[in-house]
Amino acid sequence: MSRGSTGESTQESMERATDGPAMKVFGLAGWSGSGKTTLICALVPELVRRGLSVSTMKHAHHSFDLDRPGKDSYEHRAAGATEVLISSTSRWAILHELRGHDEPTTQDLIDRMTPVDLLLIEGFKLEPHAKLEVHRPALGKPLLHTQDPHIVAVASDRPLPGLALPRLDLDDIPAIADFVVQHCGLKARTEGVA
């Protein structure tokens, strides 16, 4: 968790600011191509099946767009609007242009999220929240945990001899969900589910 000027963690700050347990935050970090998105897409339904409310946050390393030229919302932003809210009977979204301002901090983004039981963060690998490293030795990239004390376990598709952290099988989604639930101190709400 990130530490503010008072030295408290993001989790401590969130709990102090609310009347109960705050939204838990847990990240997935790994090199491009390691399978972070695939893992999140399998992990979310497993956690939801256990009765937990889950949201996700993803970092993009470059400019991205959810909109396209010709759409009204795109034209509103192109005209100079700072925020454009799009709404329908199925969903709503706010597109916010930074217009030269600094990228918001992870905590700024978390503060904009509607509270849920668990916020899974993909990417943001340099941020100080608890993370699961997703590692595939076939990529030929080094393990990240040796440089990041906030990585609490590694999910890999191969054994990793000498690993000092818990290793989870990348294909064992229920075991990974068990680890995340236990690490975050969450309790499943569905009867008969651990």
Secondary structure, DSSP 8 states (H G I E B T S, - for coil): --B-TT--BHHHHHHHHSSS---EEEEEE--TTSSHHHHHHHHHHHHHHTT--EEEEE--SS---SS-TTSHHHHHHHTT-SEEEEE-SS-EEEEE--TT-----HHHHHHHS---SEEEEES-TTSSS-EEEEE-GGG----STTT-TTEEEEEESS--TT-SS-EEETT-HHHHHHHHHHHHT----STT--
